[in-house]
């Protein structure tokens, strides 16, 4: 079994075990396949059983040992069962990627309590459940590892048309920063991934709240993501690079890097840019 935390070159993950939530599509699927191509065995879950099974099948064709499960990350018991199955099957885990998440477009006044409950249960508590399910055994094993929590560029710079979504992603970033300090004595690194505009299904799947023509708003949003053209495959490569470097915060895509820098050195300018970007979703 390789010692992931001592590895600098992540081009060879042979003998390692990577667990990924939300692995049925998008960045989760591409990260799973990239890890498989680099030699890792995989524990994969998604709320869509057929999608995660397809990802698992593709990884097995690369010669990897793969376990797949249908899991709702909002349910702590399901996440604990997934973690237990992972440790039973593989004997340990080296990297846990809390990737599962959902989006919602709308300002605060257009977002219902039900919307808030849904977003928080998956985007924030899903990460909490993943950490809670895997970390005790990772610590007890003494072999170190890496926890990767997917936040967002919207967790670096608030967007008024992503009010609730931004709130959950800011929370994931804060949790990750705190965990990074807490877990350092155990040799476990923590990386917060902050993707920008990645061309996944989130633009077409996210509910849209508020006034206006919803179909027209979705078309503009989807077109913007396609025009940006940043693929989940490219995002997966950069995520894996950030894991290998044990980055604390890893913006993915140029706009995310810009938000990260501006939010720290020029907050007024950052807020002006956020307001302009929000116009796309109106």
Number of C-alpha atoms within 10 A of each C-alpha: 12 14 13 24 19 11 14 12 11 16 15 15 22 17 16 23 28 25 28 24 30 26 31 27 20 21 25 28 28 21 26 30 24 18 26 28 19 18 20 26 26 27 27 28 29 25 18 16 14 13 18 26 21 16 22 28 15 17 23 17 11 14 13 22 18 25 21 24 22 21 23 20 30 23 15 18 14 18 24 19 13 26 24 16 16 24 16 10 13 16 11 20 26 23 26 24 28 28 27 28 22 16 20 23 26 24 19 16 9 15 18 13 9 9 16 17 11 17 23 22 20 21 27 28 20 25 28 20 21 29 22 15 20 23 19 10 15 24 16 10 14 11 18 23 25 25 28 27 28 27 33 25 26 25 27 27 23 23 26 22 25 20 20 25 31 23 19 24 28 22 18 26 24 15 17 26 16 12 17 20 13 13 17 12 11 15 18 25 26 29 26 31 30 27 26 25 24 22 22 18 12 18 23 15 13 13 15 25 19 15 9 10 10 15 10 12 16 21 14 16 19 20 16 16 21 16 11 14 13 18 18 21 19 15 24 22 16 19 25 17 17 21 25 18 17 21 17 18 21 25 26 24 20 13 14 22 18 16 26 21 15 18 17 11 10 11 14 11 13 20 18 10 15 18 15 11 14 17 11 14 21 21
